[in-house]
Amino acid sequence: MNDRLREKLNILADAAKYDVSCSSSGSKRKNEGGIGNASNGICHTYTEDGRCVSLLKILLTNHCIYDCAFCVSRKSNDVKRAAFTIDEVVQLTMNFYRRNYIEGLFLSSGIFKNADYTMERLLRVVKKLRVEEKYNGYIHLKTIPKASEELIKEAGLYVDRMSINLEMPTEAGLKLVAPDKSHLDVQKPLNFVQNQIAQFRDDKKLIKKIPRFVPAGQSTQMVVGATPESDMQIMQTANAYYKKFSLKRVYYSGFIPIPNTAALLPQLGTPPPLLRENRLYQTDWLMRFYGFEVRELLNASHPNLETDIDPKLSWALRNLHLFPVDINTADYQMIVRVPGIGRQSAQHIVSARKFGKLHVHQLKKIGIAYNRAQYFIYCADSYASLRHLQPHEIKSLILGGGHSKYKSLHDTQLHLF
Ligand code: SF4
């Protein structure tokens, strides 16, 4: 790799790191005389069947005609600019792929000239990879808002996943930091891609040999903590987009203040809201896999998630009238709502109780977190005395006995020694 290409890679991989819609973990491993060098811009994502794949995560260019206040590539930001040629992206991807550094490509771009000009170049990259290079690795492509449907449709034939970022969770928030953008610019392509996926699926039933269209589905990302939306607003938006556009994932990206950031945004030195981001992911998970409605977890009287306890425990403490749950008779749907019991344990409980009443030692063997669950359940031999505790008592008993990795964030006591 020549020096100019290496410099471009440094600039354009660094600018891409703010996009979390493929989970990122950069590698700093150096080549110390052996084979291989995990270069800048490698990140990891998970396929639908749970495999972890490493991706080359880059922008085609960080030139942009827009001036979104939260973005490091915005036109008014004084940063070094660079742009890959189509061949450079193809060659980088193929070289990294052949050397086994990566299993896929995550390709995004600033918008240069106009949406179609940029989208057309992105299309040429993915087409060249698939058609000329016979590349079969994973490709996640960021769609360019306002790009024409023909270009999106053709690109969809070559990529595995497409995504387009909502950026701010509400239209009002977006207008605040990116007056030129609108959620409608995102909804249109999401809607188009969703319809195309459905269309290709229907056609496949009739025609055996038909190309696949965005087989890994589409996703979006919201920036959290840059604008003043509550957690309730964020999750309401996520829920609506999951339902309306059949998204595979919504990513929540805690705002990382960037150099020369606009005055209306959190300034450099403000820590990114990592704990909030984590609580939002937990809420998202409860919504998608545990049958919770957003309004149960977040509502007008409880618009923000607590940071010291997870959203499931918070919900249970606010709904103690639904507990304790009888492990030996309750439905799976209720058992899975107990703090400390996951989906797999709930399934095991329902299967195991067919052979006789379950006792505490059996529940522990199944793998439930009994230290949390004990306040919300009863089984053949559990303590009746735990059923009369107040929410604040349960909370302090759980927090007192827990080993949360976030405990230090809530510890206000100064450590002097
Ligand atoms: S359009 Fe995209 S790349 Fe350009 S400034 Fe806005 S967020 Fe950044």
Boltz pocket constraint, residues with backbone or C-beta under 6 A from the ligand:
constraints:
  - pocket:
      binder: B
      contacts: [[A, 63], [A, 64], [A, 65], [A, 66], [A, 67], [A, 68], [A, 71], [A, 72], [A, 73], [A, 74], [A, 75], [A, 109], [A, 110], [A, 111], [A, 178]]
      max_distance: 6.0
